Amino acid sequence: MTTPADQEHDTAATEAPDPDAAVPAHRGDPPAEQRAMARSAAVVDRGHRDVLVVTGEERLTWLHLLLTQHVSELPADTGTEALVLDLQGRVLHHAAVAHTADTVYLDTEPGDGATLLDYLQKMVFWSQVEPRDASAELAVLSLVGPDVPDVLTKAGVAVPPAPHGVVALEGGGFVRRTPWPGKDAADVVVPREAKDRWWSALTAAGARAAGTIAFEALRVESRSPRLRLDTDDRTIPHEVGWIGPAVHLTKGCYRGQETVARVANLGRPPRRLVLLHLDGGDEDLPRTGDPVVRDGRPAGRVGTVVQHHELGPVALALVKRSVPMDAELTAGADDRVSPAAIDPDSYETDPDSPPPGRAARKRATGGGSAG
């Protein structure tokens, strides 16, 4: 019998291509690699990420009009995150940003760079900027763990200040400190022809060689969403925690701004990102895109699914805002349905007071309905 959940997620059974297939998934022992990230330091090859560069004297003011983040006065040697939205405020692109000297770097999901670059090039008009693809020139290595500063120092690299400092590297590239995943992290973006040399230097300095399985496990633990794994074509920034890290609420002049402001001031986002604890074996775990079900009805969407070295099988999921923290849920489809429970620490309870815009409307109407 076909259930409503099956009808809403009729493509969930088709396993999506692995976005990280181009780089090593592990270096022999994924749980040990995770433990190194949690307790010391490990380095991961993320050289499949696309990297764009934007140069020109108007680079910051121009990007400020296109991105959700406040970058018009972004100091040199500073990083951040930013989004590109559609007219309805739905997330199209997510990028890690670094500003060094006379260049802004945007590194994005594998395969996303061409589409983002096409959009940027169409928006140049008469601005004095030059966006281009540097993916063939630069490669991303990610250091994760509390010993990241020690590893960088032993490798002869100045340690950028936490959480978003950037330091340029001699010979090209930069190091960007990041607040996730894990207790500390840094992206070491290096010339692609020097990637192996940098890998050797970082491992010789004490970082354990690791793969993307370990990186993704700690990313899920930190509840840091990943575009198209933990988002769908309806996702708005408020649902997945990108307000603040990637969206500046007081700036304007970007596509989708109206939706961002309306939800922030007048309402609550329709869904929330939570961490699910799963009760299933390795072969029975749900896949990205599978439904989350409550009482036989669709309640959400499964995002990234991982085996965590301490938490066991867990997943990020977008669930309806009406789903209570203690709801009895299942996640998955077909023969991979698993009982699921929301991690209480990942569930941010809505404040008792209404959003500021709705409260203002209520006061203006003498206490009447804000709707």
WORAQUI-V358235 format. One record per residue. N is the residue number from 1. OMEGA is omega in degrees with one decimal (* if undefined). NEAR is the number of other ideal C-beta (glycine too) atoms within 8 Angstrom. D_CENTER is the distance of its C-alpha to the mean C-alpha in Angstrom with 1 decimal. Layout:
N|OMEGA|NEAR|D_CENTER  N|OMEGA|NEAR|D_CENTER
This chain:
1|179.7|2|36.7  2|-180.0|4|33.6  3|175.3|8|31.7  4|179.0|8|29.8  5|178.7|12|26.5  6|-178.5|10|27.6  7|-177.8|8|28.5  8|-176.4|8|25.2  9|-174.1|13|23.2  10|177.4|6|25.9  11|-174.2|6|23.5  12|-175.6|10|21.6  13|179.2|6|24.2  14|-177.1|5|23.3  15|-178.9|4|20.9  16|175.9|7|18.3  17|178.7|4|18.3  18|-178.3|5|16.3  19|-178.3|9|13.7  20|-175.8|10|14.4  21|-174.8|6|18.2  22|-179.0|6|19.0  23|-176.4|12|18.4  24|177.5|7|19.9  25|178.4|8|18.5  26|178.6|12|20.6  27|173.5|9|23.4  28|-175.0|3|25.9  29|-175.9|7|24.7  30|178.8|12|21.2  31|178.3|7|22.2  32|177.5|8|23.7  33|175.7|17|20.8  34|-179.8|14|18.6  35|177.2|9|21.5  36|178.0|15|21.6  37|-178.1|16|18.0  38|-170.2|11|18.9  39|-178.8|7|22.4  40|177.3|9|22.8  41|175.7|16|20.6  42|180.0|15|19.5  43|-175.5|17|18.4  44|174.5|13|16.4  45|174.3|11|17.0  46|-176.4|12|14.0  47|177.5|11|16.6  48|178.4|7|15.7  49|177.3|11|12.9  50|-178.9|14|14.5  51|174.9|16|15.5  52|173.7|18|17.3  53|177.5|11|19.6  54|177.5|15|21.3  55|-179.0|9|24.7  56|-172.2|10|27.5  57|178.5|4|28.9  58|-172.4|9|27.2  59|-175.6|13|23.6  60|-179.9|12|22.2  61|178.5|8|24.2  62|178.7|14|23.4  63|179.7|13|19.7  64|-179.8|13|20.0  65|-173.3|8|21.5  66|-174.6|11|18.7  67|-179.9|12|15.4  68|-176.4|14|14.4  69|179.1|13|14.4  70|-175.7|9|17.9  71|-176.2|14|18.6  72|179.5|7|22.3  73|-180.0|6|23.3  74|-177.0|11|20.5  75|171.7|6|22.6  76|179.6|6|23.0  77|178.9|10|21.3  78|176.1|11|18.3  79|176.3|12|14.6  80|171.6|11|11.9  81|-179.5|11|8.8  82|178.8|14|10.0  83|163.4|16|10.1  84|-177.3|13|13.1  85|170.7|18|14.6  86|-175.6|8|17.7  87|179.7|6|20.9  88|178.1|7|20.1  89|179.5|13|16.9  90|-172.1|12|14.7  91|175.3|14|11.4  92|-176.0|7|12.4  93|171.2|12|10.2  94|-178.9|12|7.1  95|166.0|14|8.4  96|-171.6|11|8.8  97|172.2|15|12.4  98|178.7|13|15.5  99|176.8|15|19.0  100|177.2|10|21.9  101|-175.5|5|25.6  102|-174.8|4|25.9  103|169.7|10|22.6  104|178.5|14|19.1  105|175.1|16|16.6  106|174.7|13|13.5  107|-167.2|13|11.6  108|178.1|14|9.7  109|176.2|11|9.3  110|178.9|9|12.8  111|-177.5|7|15.3  112|-173.0|11|13.5  113|-176.6|12|15.3  114|179.8|9|18.6  115|178.2|8|17.8  116|178.8|15|16.0  117|178.6|12|19.0  118|178.0|8|21.5  119|-178.9|11|20.3  120|-178.7|12|20.5  121|178.4|8|23.9  122|-177.2|6|25.2  123|-178.0|9|24.6  124|-176.2|10|26.4  125|-178.0|4|29.9  126|-178.9|3|32.0  127|179.7|8|29.3  128|-179.2|5|29.9  129|176.7|12|26.6  130|173.7|6|25.8  131|177.6|10|22.4  132|180.0|7|22.5  133|178.0|10|20.8  134|-176.6|10|20.9  135|179.4|10|19.2  136|-177.2|5|22.7  137|-171.8|7|23.2  138|179.2|13|20.2  139|-177.2|10|18.3  140|167.3|12|15.3  141|-177.8|17|16.3  142|173.9|12|14.2  143|179.9|16|16.2  144|174.1|16|15.3  145|-177.9|18|17.9  146|180.0|9|20.3  147|-179.3|10|22.5  148|179.2|13|20.2  149|179.3|8|22.6  150|179.8|10|25.6  151|179.8|16|24.4  152|179.9|14|23.7  153|-179.8|10|27.1  154|177.6|9|28.9  155|177.3|10|27.5  156|-177.4|5|29.0  157|173.4|10|25.9  158|-176.6|6|25.8  159|177.7|10|23.1  160|177.0|12|21.0  161|176.3|5|21.0  162|1.4|8|18.1  163|-171.6|6|15.5  164|-179.3|11|15.0  165|-179.3|12|18.2  166|176.0|15|18.9  167|177.1|11|22.0  168|179.5|9|23.5  169|172.5|11|24.9  170|-178.1|3|28.5  171|177.0|6|28.7  172|-179.1|7|25.5  173|-175.6|12|21.8  174|170.9|11|20.2  175|179.9|16|18.4  176|176.5|14|15.5  177|-179.3|16|15.0  178|-178.0|11|11.6  179|179.3|8|11.5  180|-5.7|8|9.4  181|176.8|11|9.9  182|-175.8|13|13.5  183|179.1|5|16.1  184|179.5|11|15.6  185|175.9|14|13.9  186|172.3|13|14.6  187|177.0|14|13.9  188|-175.3|15|17.4  189|-167.9|15|17.6  190|172.9|13|21.1  191|-173.9|11|23.7  192|-179.8|10|23.3  193|179.1|4|27.0  194|-174.3|11|26.5  195|-178.6|13|23.6  196|179.2|6|26.0  197|177.6|7|27.8  198|177.4|11|24.8  199|179.6|12|23.8  200|-179.7|8|27.3  201|-178.0|10|27.4  202|177.0|14|24.3  203|176.6|11|25.6  204|179.4|8|29.0  205|173.7|12|27.7  206|179.1|10|26.7  207|176.1|14|23.2  208|174.3|12|23.4  209|-176.8|9|22.4  210|179.7|15|19.6  211|-175.2|14|17.6  212|177.7|12|14.3  213|-179.8|11|15.5  214|-179.9|16|15.6  215|-178.5|15|12.3  216|179.2|11|10.6  217|178.9|14|13.0  218|175.5|14|12.1  219|179.0|12|8.4  220|178.7|15|9.7  221|-179.4|12|12.3  222|179.9|9|10.2  223|175.5|10|8.6  224|-173.9|9|5.0  225|176.1|13|3.9  226|-175.9|12|3.8  227|176.9|11|6.2  228|169.1|7|9.7  229|-177.8|11|9.4  230|176.0|11|8.4  231|172.4|12|9.5  232|-174.6|8|13.0  233|176.9|4|15.2  234|-171.9|5|16.0  235|171.1|12|12.7  236|-171.2|13|13.1  237|-176.3|15|10.8  238|-173.9|10|13.0  239|-170.8|11|12.4  240|175.4|12|8.9  241|179.4|9|9.2  242|172.8|15|8.1  243|-175.4|11|11.8  244|179.5|6|12.6  245|-174.7|9|9.7  246|-177.9|13|9.3  247|177.6|12|12.5  248|-170.8|7|16.0  249|-175.7|8|18.3  250|175.9|4|21.5  251|178.7|9|21.2  252|170.7|4|22.3  253|170.8|6|23.1  254|-178.4|12|20.1  255|-179.8|8|19.9  256|-177.2|13|18.8  257|-176.1|11|19.7  258|179.2|7|22.4  259|179.5|12|20.2  260|-178.3|17|17.9  261|-177.8|9|21.1  262|-179.7|10|22.9  263|-179.4|13|20.5  264|-172.4|11|20.2  265|-170.9|9|24.0  266|-174.0|10|25.5  267|175.1|7|23.6  268|176.8|7|21.0  269|-174.5|10|18.1  270|-178.6|6|19.4  271|176.4|11|16.7  272|177.5|10|14.6  273|-179.6|14|11.9  274|172.7|11|13.9  275|178.8|14|14.4  276|168.6|16|17.3  277|-174.8|12|20.0  278|179.9|15|21.6  279|-178.9|8|25.3  280|177.1|12|25.8  281|-177.6|5|26.6  282|-175.5|6|24.6  283|-176.9|5|26.2  284|-175.6|10|25.9  285|178.0|14|22.2  286|178.1|14|20.5  287|174.2|13|18.2  288|-179.7|9|15.1  289|176.8|10|16.6  290|-179.0|14|19.5  291|162.4|16|20.8  292|-171.1|16|20.8  293|174.4|13|24.5  294|179.7|10|26.5  295|176.7|4|30.3  296|-177.8|7|30.2  297|-180.0|8|28.1  298|-179.7|10|24.5  299|-178.4|12|22.3  300|-173.7|12|18.8  301|176.5|12|16.5  302|174.8|17|15.3  303|-178.6|15|11.8  304|178.8|12|11.2  305|-177.5|12|14.6  306|167.7|11|15.5  307|-177.7|8|18.6  308|-173.2|12|18.0  309|177.3|9|20.9  310|-175.3|5|21.8  311|-174.6|8|20.4  312|-179.4|8|21.4  313|179.8|15|19.9  314|179.5|14|16.9  315|165.1|17|14.3  316|179.3|15|11.6  317|170.6|15|13.4  318|180.0|15|13.8  319|178.0|14|17.4  320|-177.2|8|19.9  321|-179.1|10|20.4  322|-179.5|4|24.0  323|-179.6|11|23.2  324|-175.9|5|24.6  325|-175.6|7|23.1  326|-178.2|5|26.0  327|173.3|9|26.1  328|-173.2|6|27.2  329|164.9|15|24.8  330|178.8|9|24.6  331|178.0|16|21.7  332|-179.3|15|22.5  333|177.7|13|25.2  334|-176.6|6|28.4  335|-179.7|4|29.3  336|178.1|13|25.9  337|-177.1|11|25.9  338|168.6|14|25.0  339|-175.2|9|25.8  340|178.0|14|22.7  341|179.3|9|22.5  342|173.8|16|20.0  343|-176.4|11|19.3  344|-178.9|6|21.0  345|-179.6|5|18.8  346|-174.6|10|15.8  347|-179.8|10|18.0  348|-177.7|5|18.3  349|178.4|5|21.7  350|177.5|6|22.5  351|179.6|4|24.9  352|-178.9|3|28.6  353|178.3|4|28.9  354|174.4|7|27.9  355|-173.6|10|25.4  356|-179.6|7|27.2  357|179.2|10|28.2  358|177.8|13|29.6  359|179.4|11|31.5  360|178.4|8|32.9  361|-178.8|10|34.1  362|178.1|12|35.7  363|-177.4|8|37.6  364|-179.0|6|38.7  365|175.6|9|40.2  366|176.9|5|42.0  367|178.2|5|39.9  368|-178.6|6|39.7  369|176.9|5|36.8  370|-174.1|10|33.6  371|*|3|32.7
